[in-house]
Each structure stands twice: as structure tokens, then as C-alpha cells.
Amino acid sequence: GSSGINAEYGETLELQNIALNACQTIESACARKESRGAHAREDFPDRIDEFDYKESLEGQERKPLAEHWRKHTLSYQNAETGETTLDYRPVIDITLDEEECQTVPPVIRAY
């Protein structure tokens, strides 16, 4: 008898979701021409920020979003064709409530 639940079908859908997510992650990583945190590339060893955080920010001009990698990658994939489209949005630099949680400015990690 059938209980009305098809476990194999559910697992198939989950496998499809995992495969789509993996493809989007790979496409996003290949497009990111820098190293940052766990994303390390031997061909692009440096991180590229909107400011030079090794120096005082005073007097520096922010690079446009297209010229740096301190941003979030948004990926969209057509499940039928497999084509992945990438877009980006800025990182939000302030907390919702400064009294409850102070904003921590970005810094270069040096190990």
C-alpha cells in the first residue's frame, strides 16, 4: 500500500535544487576575480574593495560597484537551459539599531 508520500520524488526535487545551487555557486565564484575569506584564488590573490582599507578613509573616493568585489552576488538560473545570470547588490554597512548593536567597519584581515 501507499501512504500517499513519494519519498523518491521528494529526494529527486532536492537533488535538482542542490545541483542548481552548486551551478550558481560555481558561476558566481568564477566571476569573482579576487580572493576574500574562504574564496581564495591563486590567479587573483588580492581582495578588491571600494576603499583601500589599509589607509585612512579620509579623502578616499568610493569605487563604483562594478569596480570592486565588496558586494553580494545574486544568481538566477534557468532550470530548463541551465543558463546562470549574475547580478550584484551593495553590502549594507550599518546595523538597524546603533544603540543595540554598534556598526563594525570593515578591516583587512592579516594573518
C-alpha positions in Angstrom: 0.0 0.0 0.0 1.0 3.6 -0.5 0.8 6.1 2.3 0.5 9.0 -0.2 4.0 10.2 0.2 6.5 9.6 -2.6 9.9 9.9 -0.8 11.8 9.3 -4.1 10.1 12.2 -5.8 11.0 14.5 -2.9 14.6 13.3 -3.0 14.6 13.9 -6.7 13.4 17.5 -6.2 16.0 18.1 -3.5 18.8 16.7 -5.8 17.7 19.1 -8.5 17.8 22.0 -6.0 21.2 21.1 -4.8 22.5 20.8 -8.4 21.1 24.2 -9.4 22.6 25.7 -6.3 26.0 24.2 -7.0 26.0 25.5 -10.6 25.1 29.0 -9.3 27.9 28.9 -6.7 30.4 27.8 -9.3 29.4 30.5 -11.8 29.5 33.2 -9.0 32.9 32.1 -7.9 34.4 32.1 -11.4 33.1 35.6 -11.9 34.7 36.9 -8.7 38.2 38.0 -9.7 39.7 38.3 -6.2 40.5 36.4 -3.0 38.4 37.1 0.1 37.9 35.0 3.1 37.3 31.3 2.1 37.1 32.3 -1.5 40.8 32.1 -2.4 42.2 32.2 -6.0 45.8 31.8 -6.9 45.3 33.8 -10.1 43.7 36.7 -8.2 45.4 36.7 -4.7 44.2 40.2 -3.6 40.9 41.4 -2.4 39.4 44.5 -4.2 37.3 46.8 -2.0 35.5 50.0 -2.6 38.1 51.7 -0.5 41.7 51.0 0.4 41.2 49.8 4.0 44.9 49.7 4.6 44.9 53.5 4.5 42.7 56.2 6.3 39.4 56.5 4.6 39.6 60.3 4.8 39.8 61.8 1.3 39.3 58.5 -0.5 36.5 58.2 -3.1 34.4 55.1 -3.1 34.9 52.9 -6.2 31.7 52.2 -8.2 30.1 48.8 -7.6 31.3 47.5 -10.9 35.0 48.2 -9.9 35.2 46.3 -6.6 34.1 43.0 -5.0 32.8 44.1 -1.6 29.3 43.3 -2.7 26.7 40.5 -2.6 26.3 38.2 -5.7 22.8 37.5 -6.7 22.4 34.5 -9.1 19.5 33.3 -11.1 19.4 30.1 -13.1 17.0 29.0 -15.8 16.3 25.4 -14.8 15.5 24.4 -18.4 18.5 25.8 -20.2 21.0 25.9 -17.2 21.9 29.5 -18.1 23.0 31.4 -15.0 22.6 35.2 -14.8 24.6 37.1 -12.1 23.7 40.5 -10.6 25.1 42.3 -7.6 23.9 44.5 -4.7 25.9 46.6 -2.2 26.8 45.3 1.3 24.7 47.1 4.0 27.3 48.8 6.2 25.1 49.8 9.1 23.1 48.0 11.7 19.3 48.5 12.1 19.7 49.9 15.7 23.0 51.6 16.5 22.1 51.7 20.2 21.5 48.0 20.4 24.4 47.0 18.1 27.2 49.2 17.0 28.3 49.1 13.4 31.7 47.5 12.9 33.6 49.0 9.9 35.4 46.6 7.5 39.1 45.9 8.0 41.7 43.9 6.2 42.3 40.5 7.8 46.0 40.0 8.2 47.2 36.6 9.4 
